[in-house]
Amino acid sequence: MMPRLNRKLALEAPVRVADGAGGFVETWVALGEVWAEVIARSGRVHDGGGLPLARTSYKVTVRSAPVGSDARPLPQQRFREGARVFRIETVADRDLAGAYLTCFVREEALT
């Protein structure tokens, strides 16, 4: 079955930038946009340092890109859709032909 790539997501990578005081801060840089199918998998609520934190996992399917290409998602990168952020945990080929990638991601938001 072909995925329904009906959501436009920005692919972002973390970048360490000097903070001017001898340390670094992490910021995010956009690598481009991808069309994706986003399917919810599971969700739960846990303690986030005194605040309830909702954690939901998703399966995100995108077109494949060559290994080493900036367009190929990697673990530790993230997808952004407006104010929503999906951190990429793992990436795998969806099919034997290598036409699509499946990214297992999680979204966290305060409840």
N, C-alpha and C positions, 0 to 999 in steps of 0.2 A: 504494500500500500504506500502510495506517495504521500509525503508529509504536506501539510497545508501551511506554507510559509506566508502567514498573513499578518505578522507583527514586525515592525522595524525596530531593531535594537542597536544601540551604539556599543561597540566593543572597545573596552578601555583596559589599559595596562598600568600597573603601579610604577611610579618613578620616585626615586629618592632624590630630594633636593636639599642642598646645604641650607641650614637655618641661620647662618651668620654668627652662630655662637659655638661653632665646633661640632655641632650635631647635624642631624638630618630630620626632615619631615617627609612623610609619604604623601604624594599627590597622584592624581590620575590623569592620564593623557589619552585622548580619543585616537583609536587606530583606524576607525572607519565605521560604517554601518552595515548591518546584515539583516536579511529577512529570515524570520524564524517561525517555527511552530513551538508554542509554549504550552506544556501540559503539566498540571499540578499532580504531584505524587503523594505527599503526606505532609502533615503539619502537627505541631505540638507547641505547648507553652511551657517555659521553664523560667527559673529565677535568673534574672540578669543583673545581679548586684543590688538586690532590693527592689527591682522593678520587674514586673512580668514581661517576658520577651517572647513574642510569637516567632516561631521558626517554621518555615514552609519550604519543602524541597520541590523542585520542578525538573522536568526533562525538557531540554531545549534542543531542537533539531535545526541545523543550518546546513547550507551547501558546503561541501568540503573545499579546502584550499590546500595547496602543496605544503608539505612539511617545511618549516622555516619561513613561510610567508607571514607577513603581519596580519593577513586576513584569516589565518588559522587560529582559532581560540586555543588557549592554554590554561591549565590549572593555575590558580592565583590571579588570573585576570577576572574581569567582570563584564556583564552586560548591563546597560542602563536603558530604562524606558521611562522617560520623564523623571519623576522623583523616585521611581522604583529601581532598586539595585539587586542584581542577581550575581552572587559570587560563584565562579566556576570551580568545582571541586575535582571533577574528572572529565576526560574527553575520550570518546571511542568512535571508531568507524561504525556507522549504522548498518552498512550493507557490504557485501563482498566486492561490489564494483567500486566502492570508495567515493560514491557520489555525494553522500551526506555524512555529517558528524552528529553524534549525540553527546550533548554536554549535560552532565548532572550538576545542578546548581542549587543554591539555597538563597532564600530571601529572608531577611530579618527586619522586623519592624516593631516598635514599641506598641503595646496594646493599650 
